[in-house]
Amino acid sequence: MHLSLEYLNLYQDKTQKKTMALVSGIYEKKASADSALAVLKQAAAKAFVVKTEMYIGCIH
């Protein structure tokens, strides 16, 4: 599992501009995200999944 510290408003519009989030993964399938969440909740009870739309690819 890889971790990345990012601004939460990149993924969730209703958050304040400088709210930070520890992102543990980007998953295409809900089942994969839920599986990772179950593992994370053992260490961080407040962990949650954010569903978002994201472009992955070249922006040239």
N, C-alpha and C positions, 0 to 999 in steps of 0.2 A: 504494500500500500504506500502510495506517495502522498505527501502533505504539502499544501501550498497556502500561504497566508495571503488573502485577497480581500478587496472591498466587497461587501455583501451586496451593495446596490448594483453590481454588475450582473447579478443573478436574480435579485428580488427587488423590484421597483419601489416597494413601499418602505424601504429602510432609509435611515439617515445616511448622508453622503460619506461620512468617515467611519461607519460601522465596519469592523473587520470580522472576517470569518476564516476559520481553519477548514479549508476544502480538502477532503480526503479522497475524492475521486469524481470522475464524470462518467456516468453510466448511460448506455443507450436503453437498457431494459429495466423496468421498475423492479423486477425480481432481483436483479443484481444489486441495485441501490439498496433495497430492503435488507438483503443479506449482509452487505457491508455495514448498514446501520445497526443491525443486531449485534455485530462484533463491537462497534464503536460505543454503543450504549453501555457496555460492560465497564468502560473506563470513563465515559462522559455521559451521564444520565440525560443531559439536556441536548444531546445531539439530535439533529433532524435532517430530513431530506427536503431539498428545494427543487421543484420541477420548473425548468426553464427551457427556452429555445436558444440555441447557440450555433453560430456558424463556425465550422471547423474546416479550415482549408486556406488556400492562398487568397490574399486580398489585393493582389497586384492588378 
